[in-house]
Amino acid sequence: MDPPASTANRLLVAALVVLVVPLAVSSLTAPTIGATDTADGTAGPPRTLVGSQGGGTGLHEDGSVYLLTGSETDWREGSADSYFDVTMTDDGRVLAGFMHSGYTDCGPYESPCTHTGYRVIDPAGGEPAVVEEYSFPVRTRGNSEVHDVEPLPSGELVMTDMDAERVFTIDGDGETTWEWRASDFYDAPDDPTTADWLHINDVDFLGEDRFLVSVRNANQLLIVERGAGVVEVINEDTDDSDDGDCTQFAQLADTDGDGDVRCGDPDLLDHQHNPQWLGEGAVLVADSENNRIVELHRSDGEWEAAWTLRRAEGVAFSWPRDADRLPNGNTLVTDSANQRIVEVNESGETVWSYRTPLIPYEAERLPDGETVGATLYGSPGDTSDAGEVPLLSSVLQIVRTSLPIPFWVSELHVGTTLLAIVLGLAGGGLSLRERIRRRTE
């Protein structure tokens, strides 16, 4: 029988092998991403505007807005902790949702504090500068941001506000002209600013005073009409909906005591971002925690997946947060946790891709940006869940949405890391016990 010291050493070596070998092999054999450009170049390389959330713990460091021509960076503005949705306006300036720390104008909060809102960036001459800012103080750096701001034909701006969980418009003087509060439709906590309750992350103007609103934590898209409130729900709550997907991490709660929360089916949408209205009865969505892009069509009053895509360049999507159907009929995907932007055709073939330096939030293909109304896809794509492992996939998703990690890290590496920890603890425990035994003899 081996002495305890030998067993301990073997366990520690095994832990090292189990940890290092899968990581090394995967790193060496990982496919290349972000280096594809087979698009028709007759019109010149594509111009892509990117809003980057950044990196670091919580993904709130080194945010930036930058313009790509092909894969070359024309300019970059990086004075905020994080930037989010970006829109190039008719005058060539960029409207960007942002958050940043270090403000002394803090209202009810202790100074220094965080502000969120929008900035206007003027890239004239290749030297971008922030020329305008509208912002307000929030309680925390995370989950309180303005993720989206859009210009309206009226001259107003419409914004999301996940701090107070509302959608609102302001005029040129920064005065609020209209707002819709989610507490009019969902069970609300006493103070929405104290929790990541609904995480409203996108608003698009559809015309005729209607707005498409993404309510991330409820797995729902709403059509909100100015003056009338919610007029349609995409992914309605049903009796057999999995409410646990919406109540996790202290998100939605049954505050009115009726035994239910308004939660959409996570199999259809799960904590989505940045939907695009393709036309009456059709919407394209970055279905973030299902790690797919999905096109939903309304059929006999029910919304169903008509086309889905789960991978590009041989790599599965990880926390995609934007998908735009382009005028050329392709789809531009912001694959956040994989740190890439890819353009694919209807069959899923990659025609252009770019490896981003940090975590991108959203990308716009210029000159059109995200349009209301676009080409529909008609044939179902890959709807399988191949490669996902219960619990391990959830752990990997949490890590990916908190820290930038290599795109090739998979459920396999989560499992081997956990096994290595167990082996290391067992070996370390035996070694410690043997040392104690020797000292007491």
N, C-alpha and C positions, 0 to 999 in steps of 0.2 A: 504493500500500500504506500502511495506517495506521501511524503511528509507535507504538512500544511503549507510550508513555504513554496514548495514546487507547484502545488495546486494553485496557489494564489498567483504565482508568476504566469502560469499557463492561462489563467482566466484573464489576467491583465493584457497579455499578448493577444489573446483571442479578441478581446474588446477592441484593441487597436486595429487589428486586421479587419474585423467586421465594420468598423467605422470608416477606415481609410480606403480600403480596396474598392467598394462600390462607388465611392465618390470619385476616386481617381479614374476608374474605368469609364464612368459616365461622362466625366469631363473630357476625356480623350476621344470618346466616340460620339459626342454630341453633334447634331447637325448644325450647319451654319445658318444663322438667321440674320435678317436685316441686310442682305446683300443681293437682293433680286431686283433686276430692272429689265424686263422684257417688254415693257409697254411700248406702244408706237411712239417714236420720238419725233415725228414730223412736226408736232406743235411745240417742240422744246420739252425739256425736263419738267415734271410736275412741280408746282409750288404748293407747299403744305405748311399751314400755320399750326403751331403746337402750343398747348398750355400744359406745362409740366408741374406736377404737384411737388416734385423734388425727391428727397431721400431722408436718410436718418431715421431714428426712432419715431414712429408715428407719421413718417413721411411729411414732416413739416420743416425741412431745411433745404435751402438752395433751390427754391422754386424759380421758374423762369418762363418766359414767352419767347419763342424763336420762330424764324421763318426759314424753311428749307427750299432750296431749288435743287431738285433731284435729291441727292444725299449731302449736298453742301449747305452749310449754315450761312445765310446771308447776314443775319443779325440776331442778337439775343439781348433781352432785358431781364436782369435777375435780382431785383432789389427787394423782392418779397419772400417771406418764408415759403409760401405756396401760391401758385396760380392754378386756375381751374378752366372753366369754359372761356373760349376766345372767339371773337368775331371781328373780322375786318370790315369797317364801315366804308361808306362811299367815298369819304375823303382820304382813304388810305391809312387812317389810324386804326388802332386795335383796342377794342373794348374787352376787358378781362376781369372775371371774378377773382378775388384774391383774399388772403389773410396774412397778417404780419404782426409781430410782437414789438414791444418796446414803446408803446404810446403812453403819454402822460395824461391825455384827456380821456378819463376812464369812467365818467358817470358814476354809477353805483358801485363800481369795482375798484379794487386796490390798484394803485399805480406802481410799476408799469403794467400795462395790460395789452390785450390783443384786440385789434380792429379787423373787421371784415367788410366787404362791399365790392366796389369796382374801381378799376383804374383805367384811364385812357392813356395809351402809349403811342407816341409819335415816332415812327422809325425813320423819319426823313434823313437822307444823307447817310444811312447806314449806322447812325449813332442814336439808337433809340433812347427816348426819355419819357418819364411819366409827366404828363402835362395837366392831368386833372385827376382828382380822387374824390369819391363819395364813400364814406365809411362810418361805422359806429362801433362802440366797444361791446365785447362779448365776454362771457364768464370764463371760457376756456379756449385753448388753442385748437382743440380737436372737436369735430362734430358740431360746430356752431357756425360754419362758414357759409358765405354766399357762394354757391357753386355755379350759378348761372345768371347772366344778365343779357338782355336782348333789346335792341332798338325796335320801336313800334312805328308804324306809319304816321301816327298822331304826333310824333316827336317825343313822346314819353319813352321811358325805359321800364321794362318789366324785369323783376328779380325774384329769385327764390331766397328764403331766409330760414335756414334750418335751426337757428337759435330760437326764434319765436314760432317756428313752423307755420309759415305763411307765404303767400305769393302776393307781391304788391307792385304798384306802378308809381313812378315819380315823374315830375315835370322838370323843365330845364333849371328850375331854382332848387331842386332837391326836395320839393314838397310832395308828400304822399297824396296821390289822386284817387287811388282805389286799392283795396286789399281783400284777399280771401284768406281766412284763417281756418286751418285744418280742424280746430276744435269745433267748428260748425258741423263736421262730418264724422270725426273719429272721437272715441273716448279719450279725453285729455287729462293729463296730470295737472295738479294745482299750478305748477310753474314749469312750462315746457323748457325753459332755459337750464334746468337743473339735470336734464337727462337727454341722451340721444334717442328721442322719442320716435319720430317718423323719418327724419333725414330726407326731407324734400330736396331733391338734387337737380331738377331740370324743369324748365318751363319753355314752351314754344307757342308762338302766336299762330293760330290756325286761320284767322280771319273771322269776321262777323262777331267780334267780341268773345271769341272762344280761345281757350288756352289748353294745351296738353301738358299735364303736370305729372312728374314722376315722384311717387311716394315710396321711397326705397324700402323702408322697414315693413310696409304693409303688402309688398309684392304687387302693387297696383299702379295702374296709370289712370288718371282722371281727366275727363274733359270738363273744365270749369268755365262757365259762361259769366261774363261780367254782369252783375246785377241779379243773376239767377242761381249761382252756386253750381254744384256738381250736377251735370246733365247726363253723364255716362261714366261707367266704371269698366275698365278693361281688367279682367281677372277678378270677377266679383267673389265675395265671400260666400261659401256654400256650407251646408251642414257638415260635409265631410272634409272641409279644409283643415290642413294641419296648422292650427293656431300656434303650436309650439315653435314653428319657424319664425313667427313674428314676435313672440314674447321673449325669445332668447336674449341674453345680455341686457335684461331690464329695458327692452324696447317698448312695444305696445303692452298695455295692461287693461284688465277689466275694471276700469275705474267706476263704471256705473252699476256694477254688480249684477249684470244680466247673464253672466256665465259665458260670454262670448266677446271676441274682439273682431274687428273688421280686417280679415287677413285673407289674401288671395292664395290660390293653389301654388305652392312652391315648385311643382313640376312644370307649370306653365311659365312662371316668372319667379325668380328668387333674387331679391335685393338688386334690382336692375338699375341701370344708368342710361341717361341720354337717348330716349326714344326719338325716332324720326317718323313723322306722319307722312306716309306714302300716298295717301288718298283715302277717300271715304271707305272705311272697312278694311284698312290695311296699315300696319305700323311695323317698323323695323326697330329692334331693341337689342342693346347689349345686355344680355341676361347674365349678369356678372357672377353670381355664386352658383349658377349652373354651368359656368365656364363655356358659354356658347353665344353665338349670334343667332337670333331667331326672328323670322318674319311671321307675324301673326295676321290672319285674315278672319274677318267676321263671317260666319256661315250660319244661317238660320238663327241669328241672335247670339250665337256662341263664338267666342274667340278661340281659334285653334292654330297650332303651328303649321305653316305652309312650307317653310324652308328653314333649315337650321344648318349651322356650320360650327364644328368644334375644334378644328385645327387648321393650320396653314404652315407651309414649309416643313411638313412632317412633325410639327410641334403642337401639342394641344394648347388651346387658349387657357390663360390663367388670369382670372379677374378682368376680363375685357370690360371697358367702361365707355366705349363710344363706337357706334357703327353708323356710317352715312352712305346711302345709296347715291352714287355720283351720276352726273349727267351722261357719262359714257356707258352707264349700265353696270359698272363694277361697284364694289362695296369697299369702303375704307374703314379699317378696324383699328382701334387703339387698344392694344393688348397690354394692359397696364403692368401686371406683375411679371410678364416676360420682357418688359422694357423694349417694346417694338411697336411699330406702326406698319400695317400690311394692307395692300390693295389686292383684292381677289375678284375673280369673275364668278359667274353664277355656279360654275362647276366646282368652285373652291380652289382653282389654280391661282397661285400667287403671281402677280404681274409686276409688283413693285413692293419693296419693303425697306425699312430703315430701323436700325438698332439705336434706341434712344439712350442718352447718357444716364438718366435717372428715370423715375417713375412718371410716365406721361398720363395726363388725365383725359385730354380731348384733342382731336386734330380736325382741322378744316382744310379741305382742298379748295384752293383759290382758282378762279375768281368767284365762284358761286357760293362757296361755303355750304352749310346744311340748308337744303331746300325743303319747302313744304310741297309735297307731291313729287313722286319719282317713279322709276320703272319698278314694276312688281316682278318677283320671281314666282314661278309656278310649280316647280317640281321639288318634292321633299329632298332634303340633303341628308347627311349622316345624323341620325337622331339617337345613336347608341350612347351608352354610358361607359363604354369600354375604358378600362384603365383606372376607374374610380374605385376606391376602397373605403367602405364605411369607417368612420372614426379617423383613419389615417389621412383621408382626403380632407376631412374637416380640420385636422391639426395643421396640415400643409397650407390650407386656405388662410387660416388665421395668421400663420407666420408670413405668408406672402403679402398679405394686406397690411402688415406692420413693419416689415423690413425688406429692403431690396436683397433678394437672394438669386443665384443663378437660375436661368430658365429650365435647366436640365435636372434640377432637384425634383424628385418625384416621391410618391408614396413609398417606394422601395427604400429610399434614403431615410425617410421618417422611421420606418420599421427597423432598419439596421442601426440607426442611431439610438433608438430606444433599447434594442437588444444590447448594443455596446455599453450603454449606461448600466443595464442590469448586470452584465458580465464584469464591468469595472467596479461596481459597488460590491459584488460578491468577492472579487479578487482582493479589493482593498480591505474589505471586512476581515477576510481570512488572514491577510498580512498583518493587520492591526492586532487581531487576536493572538497571532503567533508572537508578536513583539511583546505584548503584555504578559503572555505565558513565560517567556524567557526572563523577563525582568523580575517575575515573582518566584522563580525557582531558586 
